[in-house]
Amino acid sequence: MTDISWHTMQASEIMRNLGTNTDSGLSHVEAENRLKKYGYNQLEEKEGISPLMLFLGQFNDFIVWILIAATIVSGFLGEWVDALAILAIVIINAIIGFIQEYRAEKSLEALRKMTTLFSRVLRNSEIHSIPSRNIVPGDIVLLEAGDYVPADGRLCSSFSLKTQEASLTGESTPVVKSAEPLQNPLLPIGDRENMVFMGTSVTSGKGMCVVITTGMHTELGKIAGLIQEAGKEDTPLQRKLEVFGKKLVYLCLGIVTLVFLLELWRKDPLLEAFLMSVSLAVAAIPEGLPAIVTIALALGVQRMVKRHVLIRKLPAVEALGCTTVICSDKTGTLTQNEMTVRKIFANGKTVDVSGTGYDPEGNFAFNNMPLSEIDRRMVTFVLGIGVLCNNAHLKRDNTTWKVIGDPTEGAILSAAAKAGLWKEGLQKKFPLASENPFDSDRKKMSTVRKTPYSVFLVCEKGAADVIVKDCTKIYIEGELRDLTEDDIRVIVNENNKMADAALRVIGIAFKPLDLETLNPDPAITERDLIFAGLLAMIDPPRPEVKDAVATCHKAGITTVMITGDHKNTAWAIGEELGFLCNDRKVIEGVELDTLPAEILEKEVSKIAVYARVSAEHKLRIVKAWKKQGSVVAMTGDGVNDAPAVKEASIGISMGITGTDVTKEASDMVITDDNFASIVAAVEEGRGIYDNIKKSIHYLLSCNAGEILTMLFASICNLPLPLFPIQILWINIATDGLPALALGVDAVDTDIMKRPARRSAEQIIDKNLGLLIVFQGFLIALSTLLAYLYVLYYTSSVKPGYLHYWFLNELIPCCLGGPLTGDLERARTAAFSVMVISQLFHSFNCRNAHRSLFKIGIFTNKKLLLATGFSLAMQVAIIYIPYSENVFKVMPLELKDWIAIFGFSTLVFIIMEIIKCFKKS
Ligand code: ATP
């Protein structure tokens, strides 16, 4: 199919060939069959890493090699139990690592799948929005500004259509497209003006195409191998942690070498000292951390989906937590985007319109009285022009009326229907000849309609101030006359009054056009128009936004509204929603034009609302805030917003009203277009970072506890309180599940009461570093105290004479003499305290400042389960037959367990007391 010169053929001939047409498109059944035949419309992705390779990758680690070497050496020396036990631990560690990484990989894959693009396709005579991957050859696809072209197609119709084909041809200037057949069959891709290609985007205008090829058969598919995106992108935190992790490995290896040398100096056998050091190194290095970070990020991102936030680029999650400014569009994000025409200014009078929503039931009244005949005719005329310059459709869904398309246009259709005018009927009488589509920079649109008379009819609608500028005449009392200064003053006054009441105002104009050409230049059609009237519609604020704005302010986040709407409308909505606090002001795009960049940088923090702005202004605003050192989140929907969205620290696109191009440029998509969801995303972003910090805090303080215990014992010349196999076990029992459970902890309730985190902030700053060492010291202290305590009460010296025991047992032991306590029992106790105190400590890490009893013991059930499971495993290995030989432990008595639990709670109790003092 790819060898045919589609561009030289008539569109109708192509459609015949492909068994389709522009009236009904393909039937669902045919589309289903073609999907089976041609496959999904997608580019083949590079194979991910296979599970086997992922598992084998777990052994590709220097420390693990040493551990395996140690196993082999132990085996040769006949230490079979040790050798097998260490091997088992290595394998269990690899399995845990594999599960964590596999899960992380799967979660990331799920995220990638969520960002599917949709296309509007004609099937069974109806327009459907379907995932672009389901498009098949023969489908009729509708295109408009901001859409990505989903497959290669031949245009059947186009109105001012331009596409950007840089992804294929490298040419970034938009190409003008038309549906006319071309002559030269050998034209290069870039010159095939009647074709559109997968992966290119529509920059302006609209069109309709019939799909010719899909997936790997498209022009993009042919070069897909060359442009496939390189692997996954690490977040700044992941990159920082990698560097930090390397430093940590050197530090741990340094300490472990010291312990090794001390052991040798104490004349421990070389193998034992070696095994001990290797085990300690394994335990001290938080090798599971990268996977935990990925899982915390990926699961957090999945949690965000439930709050209507779709993260497209993982690094955005971190930036979200640092957001200091949110710049938001008004229409649809702060407001409901459910418009109803409330007032119509026509024939010099302001008429009230009753009714709710898009329901076409309602009346027109002037001063609470029915309209006079001439007023009724003039109102109907204004609405008629609005309907003929309109791309929306009203649809009845059971009992409610819905709009397919732009709500502003839907509101006009509904108001017109109240006057008895239905789009379908009018369109038949006045078929479309050409269109200059709406664009938020132009703030207007126009159509040229064929009429039953010997003229065309130009219909224009747009922002009232913009429309008035295009007019030279006015239609009033059923007659045409020149538009005077007084008329303009009256119209502007009326516009201001309506905007003051937070109404969105649309101006309506028209003119007869004596032209033969079907696609005339807007410079001709959109000038010397006749002013017909104004339509004012309500767009109520979303009820949850006011609270969300207040939450932002409490969280130290500045909120800014940027809208294309009238200054007064923006002002009224801004006031109502709490944007205009602290004497911050409202300015218009024209004022912004007069401010040089340096002045704007100084003033930007004083401006809360920008009205009548264009996409270009948005870019300036983002740059000014960024120059101030702020982390800026910026929303966008239209194709022109893409540069500002890209420039923002966090570019946000709208899931419902957003164009593909803006979505593609954005870091995240708000699936319900709601400002409150952006605030929820910031909250989650802060929470995810906080949780990762908790996991790191926990892992490092526990590891510090293990190292310090062995270091102190070594320095004090005590028999080592833990065996290598025990240290390896601790690594499994405490590092895995509890650290993961902390990584997915519930977001702290006070998280939005704290100021935003600085983006340059180190995840482990000086304070946290000191806290980690201190808590590690407490864990080591509890372990050593439990060890010495059991030695003391099992020694031959009578308990009670503590000073005597110190002088006669402990000090001589430190100097190389005997120690008569029950060493095996003391080691079992120390081993248990090391594990259980770390489990208690995991609860400390849930919040560095607030007591567990304030945040709630049961608010992280996963942590309770994880610690409960680890505790049960610890008790089990002490009592399960044979495992005592492997782990070199012995069953303990009740009084040992009481002591173990007593010492294990030490770190928790001390931290709770400190938190208590910190609070007061
Ligand atoms: P925001 O940027 O907050 O979403 P907005 O939706 O009001 O603002 P635009 O879509 O750029 O901004 O609209 C700017 C102006 O253009 C509106 O105030 C309105 O007067 C006019 N307008 C909006 N939609 C249409 C439309 N479909 N046809 C004609 N004019 C429109």
Boltz pocket constraint, residues with backbone or C-beta under 6 A from the ligand:
constraints:
  - pocket:
      binder: B
      contacts: [[A, 328], [A, 329], [A, 330], [A, 331], [A, 332], [A, 389], [A, 406], [A, 408], [A, 409], [A, 438], [A, 439], [A, 440], [A, 441], [A, 443], [A, 444], [A, 445], [A, 461], [A, 462], [A, 463], [A, 464], [A, 504], [A, 505], [A, 506], [A, 507], [A, 562], [A, 563], [A, 564], [A, 565], [A, 566], [A, 613]]
      max_distance: 6.0
